[in-house]
Amino acid sequence: MVLSGGMDSVTMLHEYASEIDLAVNFTYGSNHNARELKWAKYHCDMLGIELIVIDLSFIGSHFHSSLLEGPDAIPEGEYDFDNMKSTVVPFRNGIMLAAAAGLAESRGLEHVMIANHAGDHALYPDCRESFIKAMSEAICCGTYEGITVRAPYTLLSKKDIALRGKRLGLDYATTYSCYRGQEKHCGRCGTCVERRQALADAGIVDTTEYEE
């Protein structure tokens, strides 16, 4: 599975741990890559799941997104289209799924998993159900073993995912979300606002360290 180290992918890693043979984290020059990777390693070590880190630094070098341009480029406020569009990394999930598919076929695995969810649909084209279905069909056609994409959180909200993590006993302080990528979550950018709201809606005490 594609594992960032954020709330959604860490929840999926734990929920489907018995079915996951390999996790892959991609470094691509985002502000928060290193912070996320720390927790991706932490949870894979906890579960005994192998983690591979693949360098996609060409994204950071050649693509345009505020997510790649330092903490000051990240907008603050609600997680909506007008405010957060600048954080879109063009075709990021498509690139990651393609690389993961090649890795899966090389390892003799049947599926690639990704933790996109319904809260991403309006903003990120490569998180929508239509894209996931089309990408799965393309990967199936392009691999000898007919590898497919599994994305069980596609229609779930962030709150729904947090509730699953709550049932699993996850400590979300051992995940990272902030798009600014600093030691503590800023508490003000769109992902921090979304994270705080999801945890509150799920009745989870938020032990995340915030700047404010």
C-alpha angles and dihedrals in degrees: 000000000000105000123189101169094245128123098272101046093042090052090051092047091057097039093051099029094125090058099043119093099171139015125204128200121193123211110203107157100273120153092247103038096107094046092050093045091056090062095039088059091045095055095041089052090049093052098036093241119146115244125202121192116209123194115229094167092146086078092060091044100048111018127083121231135125085235087071098043106071134275096288091062093063115099122229127226139046123002097249136131101260094045101042105032090101089065094064111117103207113253092340096150092046091055093045094047091049091052091044090051091055090048091049093052091047089054096044094247125150106214144028118217128206131178104222113147142193094266089066097053101090095047108032118051092195092058097058125108092242091055094047091051092048093046091048091052092048092049091047091052092045099051129069093226096046097244114197137196120248115199107166095169095056095109097033126102123231087254091054090053092047089052089054090051090049090056089049091051094241120172103219091196083079091066132070129220112154114120091208091067099214126141094268125037108260092223092214110071120092095262092049091049090048092047094050092047094048093050092047092048090050091051093244120148104238109227093170113132109241128187093232 
